[in-house]
């Protein structure tokens, strides 16, 4: 990924936009971000309250068993691959590599925003410390794949960090990559990664479905706020 971003940087004049995104793109995105933020936070708060009161355990177990009932070697490998990016050491190498690449290719604002997006990992740690929800335990038909896991179960650190880091990268790619074919390929690949990480965490037995849902909600609102901030900073630069 670092090599890909670096090569993109060398061809920046032809492939990447140096100026702000056109208003026909940026303004609707800002309005959409505003509409998404509040409902996502409200839904996250409601889900958190239900988990704190242990109201979702039966539903979580039923959904987990249903998801894990789909057995196929290729599916198992793909689920493990999607989750791979969220485990150390790669989880501690890839985000700084993205930030550094944006910085050295002179997309300084985007680099700072990418660093802020990576802050979703810290947000996950804080919420986990507050919730202290036990992770799924293997037993009966429930499988738990051995892995280097840390912290409590709620919310899913993988999902929240992915939505923050790679969700924001998708936003940056959609704004900066001028060539349509490349833009579609990059953004599409990132969206597949984001869509797959949630089911992978349940399939591998590392999280409950409500952990995953909460992370998608909180991560979406986090990225929505970043979009609003980014758009305003871009607009301020234009006015200067």
C-alpha positions in Angstrom: 0.0 0.0 0.0 2.9 2.4 0.8 4.4 1.7 -2.6 1.1 2.4 -4.3 0.6 5.7 -2.5 4.2 6.7 -3.2 3.8 6.0 -7.0 0.6 8.0 -6.9 2.6 10.8 -5.3 5.2 10.8 -8.1 2.4 11.3 -10.7 0.4 13.7 -8.6 0.1 16.4 -11.2 -1.8 14.1 -13.6 -3.6 11.8 -11.2 -4.3 13.8 -8.1 -6.2 17.0 -7.5 -4.1 19.7 -5.8 -7.0 22.1 -5.3 -10.2 21.7 -3.3 -12.9 19.3 -4.5 -15.5 21.0 -6.7 -18.4 22.4 -4.7 -20.8 20.1 -6.6 -19.1 17.2 -4.9 -17.9 18.7 -1.6 -21.1 20.5 -0.5 -23.5 17.6 -0.8 -20.9 15.5 1.1 -20.9 18.0 3.9 -24.7 18.0 4.1 -24.8 14.2 4.0 -22.2 14.2 6.8 -24.4 16.5 9.0 -27.4 14.2 8.4 -25.5 11.1 9.3 -23.7 12.3 12.5 -26.6 12.8 14.9 -28.6 9.7 14.1 -25.5 7.5 14.3 -24.5 8.9 17.7 -28.0 8.5 19.0 -28.2 4.9 17.8 -24.8 4.2 19.3 -25.9 5.5 22.6 -29.0 3.4 22.6 -27.1 0.3 21.7 -24.5 1.0 24.4 -27.3 1.3 27.0 -28.8 -2.0 25.9 -25.4 -3.8 26.2 -24.8 -2.3 29.6 -28.1 -3.8 30.8 -27.3 -7.2 29.2 -30.4 -7.0 27.0 -28.8 -8.2 23.8 -27.0 -11.4 24.9 -29.6 -13.8 23.5 -29.8 -11.9 20.2 -26.0 -11.7 19.9 -25.6 -15.5 20.5 -28.3 -16.4 17.9 -26.8 -14.1 15.3 -23.3 -15.3 16.0 -24.3 -19.0 15.6 -26.1 -18.2 12.4 -23.1 -16.4 10.9 -20.6 -19.1 12.0 -22.9 -21.8 10.6 -21.7 -20.8 7.1 -18.7 -23.1 6.7 -16.4 -22.9 3.7 -12.6 -23.0 3.6 -12.5 -20.0 1.2 -14.8 -18.0 3.4 -12.7 -18.7 6.5 -9.5 -17.6 4.7 -11.2 -14.4 3.4 -12.5 -13.5 6.9 -9.0 -14.1 8.4 -7.5 -11.9 5.6 -9.9 -9.0 6.2 -9.1 -9.0 9.9 -5.4 -9.3 9.4 -4.9 -5.6 8.8 -6.2 -4.9 12.3 -3.6 -7.0 14.2 -0.1 -5.9 15.2 2.4 -5.3 13.9 0.6 -4.3 10.6 -2.0 -2.3 12.5 0.9 -0.2 13.9 2.7 0.2 10.6 0.1 0.7 7.9 -1.7 3.9 9.3 1.6 5.8 9.9 2.8 4.7 6.4 -0.4 6.3 5.0 0.1 9.5 7.0 3.7 9.8 6.0 3.0 9.2 2.3 0.4 11.9 2.3 2.8 14.3 4.1 5.8 13.7 1.8 3.6 14.1 -1.3 2.6 17.5 0.1 -0.9 16.8 1.0 -0.3 18.2 4.5 -3.9 18.9 5.5 -4.9 15.4 4.4 -2.0 13.9 6.3 -3.1 15.7 9.5 -6.7 14.6 9.0 -5.5 11.0 8.4 -3.7 11.1 11.7 -6.9 12.3 13.4 -8.8 9.5 11.7 -6.4 7.0 13.2 -7.5 8.5 16.5 -10.5 6.2 16.2 -8.2 3.5 17.7 -7.8 5.5 20.8 -11.5 6.2 21.0 -12.0 2.4 20.9 -9.6 1.9 23.8 -11.5 4.5 25.9 -14.9 3.0 25.3 -13.6 -0.5 25.9 -12.2 0.5 29.3 -15.6 1.9 30.3 -17.7 -1.0 29.1 -15.5 -4.0 30.1 -17.7 -6.4 28.2 -16.5 -10.1 28.1 -15.6 -11.5 24.7 -17.3 -14.5 23.3 -16.1 -17.8 24.8 -16.0 -21.0 22.8 -18.6 -23.6 23.7 -21.3 -25.6 22.1 -21.5 -24.5 18.5 -19.7 -21.2 19.1 -16.2 -21.1 17.7 -13.4 -18.7 18.7 -10.3 -18.6 16.5 -7.1 -18.1 18.5 -5.7 -14.6 18.0 -3.8 -11.9 19.8 -6.7 -10.1 21.4 -6.7 -7.2 23.8 -9.2 -5.2 25.7 -12.9 -5.9 26.2 -15.4 -6.9 23.6 -17.4 -3.7 23.2 -17.0 -2.0 20.8 -15.0 -3.9 18.1 -11.6 -2.2 17.9 -11.0 -3.6 14.5 -14.2 -2.2 13.0 -13.9 1.2 14.7 -10.3 1.6 13.6 -11.0 0.4 10.1 -13.9 2.8 9.7 -11.9 5.7 11.0 -8.6 5.0 9.2 -9.7 3.4 6.0 -13.0 5.0 5.8 -11.3 8.4 5.9 -8.8 7.2 3.4 -11.7 6.4 1.1 -12.9 10.0 1.5 -9.5 11.3 0.7 -9.1 9.1 -2.3 -12.5 10.1 -3.6 -11.5 13.8 -3.3 -7.9 13.7 -4.5 -7.8 11.0 -7.2 -8.7 12.7 -10.5 -8.6 9.7 -12.8 -12.0 8.0 -12.5 -10.9 4.4 -13.1 -8.2 4.6 -10.3 -10.6 6.4 -8.0 -13.3 3.8 -8.4 -10.8 0.9 -7.9 -9.2 2.5 -4.7 -12.5 3.6 -3.1 -14.2 0.3 -4.0 -11.4 -1.8 -2.5 -11.5 0.2 0.7 -15.3 -0.1 0.9 -15.0 -3.9 0.5 -12.5 -3.9 3.3 -14.8 -1.9 5.5 -17.9 -4.0 4.7 -16.0 -7.3 5.3 -14.3 -6.5 8.6 -17.5 -6.5 10.7 -18.8 -9.9 9.7 -15.2 -11.3 10.0 -15.0 -10.3 13.6 -18.2 -12.3 14.4 -17.3 -15.2 12.1 -13.9 -15.6 13.9 -15.7 -15.4 17.3 -13.8 -12.4 18.5 -16.8 -10.1 18.9 -20.6 -10.1 19.3 -22.7 -8.6 16.5 -23.7 -5.7 18.8 -20.0 -4.9 19.2 -19.6 -4.7 15.5 -22.8 -2.6 15.0 -21.8 -0.2 17.7 -18.4 0.3 16.0 -19.9 1.0 12.6 -22.2 3.6 14.1 -19.6 5.3 16.2 -17.0 5.1 13.4 -19.4 6.5 10.8 -20.2 9.5 13.0 -16.5 10.0 13.6 -15.7 10.1 9.9 -18.7 12.3 9.3 -17.4 14.9 11.7 -14.0 14.7 10.0 -15.6 15.4 6.6 -17.3 18.5 8.0 -14.0 19.8 9.5 -12.0 19.0 6.3 -14.5 20.8 4.1 -14.4 23.9 6.2 -10.6 23.9 6.4 -10.5 23.5 2.6 -12.9 26.4 2.1 -10.9 28.6 4.4 -7.8 27.9 2.3 -9.6 28.9 -0.8 -10.7 32.2 0.8 -7.1 32.9 1.8 
